[in-house]
Amino acid sequence: MARIGLRIFSQINRPPKALIDSFAGIPAAYIADNLNHTSCMDAKIRPVNDIPLLGPAFTVKLRPGDNLMLHKALDIAQPGDIVVVDAQGDLTNSVMGELMVLWAKQRGIGGFIIDGAIRDIGALKKTDMPIYAAGVTPAGPYKDAPGEINVPVDCGGVLVHPGDILVGDEDGIVVINPCHAPNLLEKSLAKSCAERKAKGDIASMAWDRTWLDQALKERGVIIENRNFPRTNVHAPVKIIVNETDHHIDALAINISMDGILLQAEQQLEPDLSIRLCLPEELGNIDVAAKVTWQQGNNIGCRFVDLSEDNTRAIFDLVLYLHLQRNPG
């Protein structure tokens, strides 16, 4: 009886080549949409080059950092097979490099998916064989044997069986159960047609967007036909004119994403550029602003040239205060 962890199954059931080839040119994303976003390897499994991947899975399970069984797999995999390596996501040691890829090319192997590390990345980027991997390291592998060939493996968070159909492009890898392939192919081709139509509709400004508001309504989203809320506040603010050390004391009355209403004794000319030092309760930030109007002691100011951080800080502040005072 074969020992668990030291088994090699040299034969697998491969789907018909015509069925596999029928997925050529279909983006992985279209297939994933028809798999309800399942059976997609996670984002850490990235392409080394831009060669599309398509073929049946020839699986290899390794102990982290050891590639003896992968060497054996290269000798028994068939032309067109995609060697899928479960190295348990370990990035400490590479399990494949340039020489192994050159040998695989000589044998007609269709590509590699490595849930682990590889090396010789400069050479592998230039090869015409599709290669996906979780990482790169110069550290070489051990060759101490534990591992299995052509057993179910976990690669990129997806269970892969020998003979599963693999489709890969710049977006990543999808795994197809051959039993589901004919139906999935039909749906994926229909998706391709729908995408082409949508691109044409976009180009002619005829893209149907009626579904969007309905979807938002079903989820309880309220679309308010007004500006983002202006929230009442009561906080001291320092007004700095002409970047001098002198400042004018003011009181913030309300604030929005667009600007702030202040009260101050001094007269400020409209369109005057100023800098506002907002206190901790208003985000503890300095912002540039322009005076837009003044009536008596009330001064309307518009924020200008807000940085991304300041925009986020003001947004969070206004939203927090609005929700705090209007919990319904």
N, C-alpha and C positions, 0 to 999 in steps of 0.2 A: 504494500500500500504506500502511495506517495506521501511524503511528509509535508504537512501544512507549512507553507513558507519556502518550500523547496520543490515546487511543482512546475513542470513545463507541459503545456498542451499545445502540440504543434499544429493541430488542425482547427480551423474555425469555419463557421457557416457564413460565407460572404453573400451579400445581396447581389442580384444580377447587375452586371456592369451597366446595362442600359438604364436601370432604375437609378443607380448612383449618378450617372452622367446627366440625367435629366434635371438635376439640381444645379448644374453648371450655370453660372451667371446670375443666379438668384441671390440677392443680398441676404446675408445672415439675419439682418433686422426683419426682413419680410417673413422669413421662416419663424423667427422668434415670436412675432406678433401672432402667428397662427398656432403657436404652442402655448398661448396665454402667458408669454414671458417666462416660461420655465425651460429647463434643459439648456440654459445658456451658461457656459463657463464664466466664472467671475472675472472681474476686470484686471486682476493681477496677471492673468495669462495673456501676454501681449505678443503681437507679431514682431519678428526680428526683421522681416523684409515685407515687401508689398505683393508677394506671390500668393494668389488665392489658393485655398486648401480644399480638397474634396476627395473623399475616399472612405473605405471601410476601416474600422478601428482594429488595430492589432495591439493588444494591451500588455503592459509590463508593470508589475508592482515591485518597487525597490525598497530596500532599507535606506533611510536617509544617508546620502553621501557615498553610496556603493552602486557601481554600475556593471557588475559582472553579468547579471541577467540581461541587461540592455545589450551588451555585446552579443550574447547568444541570440537575442531577438533579431538583430540585424542579419544574422546568418539564416534565419528560417522564415522571416517575413516574406511575403510575395510581392511582386511588382504592383505598385498602386496602393499598397497598404499604408495607412497612416499609423505610425507608431505612437501610441498614447502612453506616457510614462507617469505613473503615480509615484513620485519621490517624496510624498507627504509634505510638499510645499517647502522642504528644507532648502535654504540658500547658503548653507555653510560650505558645501563642496559642490562643484559642478559635476554633472553626470554625463555630459556629452560635449565634444569639441569638434574641431575641424576634421580630423582624420576619420572619425566615426561618420560624419556627414558625407565625406568623400566616398567612403565604402558603401554607405546607403545609396548614394546616387548610382554607383556602379551596379548595384543590385536592383535598381529601378524602384526603390521604395518611394512612396508618394509624399511623405512629409513627416513632421514631428510635432507633437504637443507635449511639453515637458512641464509638469507641475513640480518644478524644482529649478535648479540653476544650471546654466551652460557657460561655456567660455569660448575663446577665440571669436569674439563677437564681430570683429572687423571683417574676418573672412566669411562668417556666416551671413552677414548682411548682404554680401555680394553674390551669394549662391542663388541659383534659380529654383531651389527647393523651398517650399513653405515650411517655416519653423516658428513655433510659438513657445514661449517659456515664461516662467515666473520671475526670473532674475538672472544676473550675471555675476560671476566671481572667477578670479584666476585660480583659486584653490582647486586642485585636482581631486579625483575620486579614489575610493578604496575598491578592492575587488575581493570581497570575502564571501560572496555567494548568496546570502539570504535574499530571496525574491521569488516572484512567480511570473509566468508568461501565459497570457490568454485566460485570465480570470477577471471577473468584474473588478473595476478599480474606481477610485474616487479621484477625479481630475478636475481641478478648478471648481470644486463644490458640486459636481454633477457625477452621478453614477454612469459609468461607461461600460458596456458589455462588448466583448469581442464581436465584430461584425456590424456594430452600429454605424450608421452613416454620419460622417462628420463634414460640416460645411464651415469654412472660415474665411474671413476677409478682414479689412482694417478694423471693423467693429469688434471682432472676437469670434468665438466658436459656438456653434449650436450642435447639439447631439440629437440624432433622429433614430428612433426605434424603427427598424425596417418594416415592421408590421403596419406602422402608421404612415409609411412613406408615400404610398400612392395618393391617399386622401390629402395628406399634407402638401404634396406637390401641386395638386389641383388648386388648393386654397392659396398657396404661395404664388402661383402664376396669376390667379385672379387679383391678388394683392398688387402684383407688379403692374397689371393693367390699370388698377385703380390709382396707383401712384402716378403713372404716366398721365392719366386724365387730370389728376389734381394739379400737376405741374403746368399743364396746358391752361387749366382754369385760372391758376395764379397769374400766369403770363398775360391773360386777357382780362384780369380783374373780375373774374366770374366765379371765384372760389366760394362755395356755399358755406357760410359761417353761422347759419341759423341754429345749428345744434348747440352752439356754445352757451348762449344765454339760457337755453332750456336746461342744459346740464348744470349751470350755476344755480338756477332756480330750484332744481330738484335737490340740490345740496344745501339749500337754505341761505344762499348768498343774497344780500340786499344791495342793489345798485342805487346809490343816492345821487340824485341830479344836483349836486352842489360841490363846492370845494372841500378839500380835507378840513376837518374841524379846526376852528380857532378856539383855543382853550384859555379861559381866564386864569391869570396867575397874579401873584403879589410878591415880587422879589426885587431886591436892589440890583441895579445894573450900572456899570461904569461906561460912559461914553468918552471915547478918545478921538480927538480931532487932530488931523495933520501929524499923527504919530508922535505927539509930544508927550512929555511926562504928565502934563496937566490933564485932568479928567473932569468930566461933568457927572455929578451924581444924578441918577434917574431911577424911576420905579417902573418895572415892567407890569403892564396891565393885562395884556393877553399876548399869545404867541401862536403862530401857525407855521406850516412848512415854508410859506412865502416870506414872512416877516414878523415884526413885533411892534406892539403899541406901547409907547413909553410916556411917562409924565416927567417933565423937568421944568425948572424955572427959566432956563436960558432959551433964547430964540435961536433956532437953527434954520439956515436957508434950505429951501427945497433943492434936491439933487446934490446936496453936500455928501461927500464920502466920509464915512466914519468907521470906527472900529468899536465893537461892543464886547465888553468883558462880562460874560454871563456867569452868575454864581453857581454854586454846587447844585442847588435845587433846580437849576435850568441846564444842567449838563456840565458846568465848569469848563466852558469852552470860550475861545475868542473867535468872533466872526466879523467879516466885513459886511457893511450895509450902506445903504443910501437913504437919506431923508427924502420921503415922497411928499409929505405935507405936514403942516403944523397949525393947529387951532388952539389958541390959548396955551395951556401947558401940555396939551396932548400932541405927541409927535409920532407920526406913522413912518416906519422904516421898512425897507425891503432888503432882504438878504441878497448878497451878490457873491459870486465865485466861491460857493460853499465847497469845501473838500468832501471827499467821499465819507470820511470819518465824521465830519460835522453834520453832513446830511443825515447820516444814520442816527447820530446822537439826537438831533432835533426831531426826526421822525419818531424814534422810540419815546422821547419825552412827551410829544404831543399826543401820540396814541395812548400812552400810559395814563396821562392826565384825563384824556377824554373818556377812556373806559372806566377809570376810577370814579368819575363823576356822573357817568351815564351807563351804569352796569347793564341796563336792559338792552 
